[in-house]
Each structure stands twice: as C-alpha cells, then as structure tokens.
C-alpha cells in the first residue's frame, strides 16, 4: 500500500500496523494522529511480537500493511 492509500484508509479511522525486526522485534503503526511510522511496542522475541499482532488484528479498525 502506498502513502496516498494509507492516508485514505486512516482518514476513515483505521490504524495500520506492520511488523519490523530492526533494531529489535517491534510493531510499528500509523493512524490519524501519526502519519509517519511510529513504534507501538517492542518485544524480546519475534514470536511474542507475532502473538501480539494477531491479537491487535482482531480489532476491526486495525489492518496490516
């Protein structure tokens, strides 16, 4: 999804998340208040991050990039 599409989606109240491994396993997000990627949470392991991502994605207003 490109930046223009991301802005359209977050304008309707969605939060977009993505996983990242650098500098450590973390979840990044953008939403109405943050148009640049920010760290939502950092984790000790990728497995812990992936479990948290799965929980977050159960929310209808959160989508994955």
C-alpha positions in Angstrom: 0.0 0.0 0.0 1.5 3.4 -0.9 1.4 6.5 1.3 -1.6 8.0 -0.5 -3.7 4.9 0.0 -2.6 4.7 3.6 -3.8 8.3 4.3 -7.2 7.5 2.7 -7.6 4.5 5.0 -6.6 6.2 8.2 -8.9 9.2 7.3 -11.7 6.7 7.9 -10.5 5.9 11.4 -8.3 2.8 10.7 -4.9 2.2 12.2 -2.3 0.4 10.1 0.3 -1.8 11.7 3.3 -3.7 10.4 6.0 -5.8 12.0 9.6 -4.9 11.9 12.8 -6.6 13.0 15.3 -3.7 13.2 16.7 -2.8 15.7 14.6 -5.4 17.5 11.3 -7.2 17.0 8.6 -4.5 17.2 5.2 -3.4 15.9 5.0 -0.1 14.1 1.8 1.9 13.3 0.3 4.9 11.6 -3.0 6.4 12.4 -4.9 9.8 12.2 -2.5 11.4 14.7 0.7 9.9 13.3 1.3 9.9 9.6 4.8 8.6 9.9 5.6 5.1 11.2 6.0 5.0 15.0 6.9 2.2 17.3 3.8 0.8 19.1 5.5 -1.9 21.1 8.9 -3.6 21.2 9.4 -7.2 22.0 12.1 -9.6 23.2 11.2 -12.2 20.5 9.6 -12.4 17.1 7.1 -15.0 18.4 5.9 -12.6 21.1 5.5 -9.9 18.5 3.6 -12.1 16.2 1.2 -13.2 19.0 0.5 -9.5 19.8 0.0 -8.7 16.1 -2.6 -11.5 15.9 -4.5 -10.0 18.9 -4.4 -6.5 17.5 -5.7 -7.6 14.2 -8.9 -9.0 15.9 -9.9 -5.3 16.2 -12.0 -4.3 13.1 -10.3 -0.9 13.0 -6.7 -2.2 12.8 -5.3 -3.5 9.5 -1.9 -4.9 8.5 0.3 -3.4 5.8 
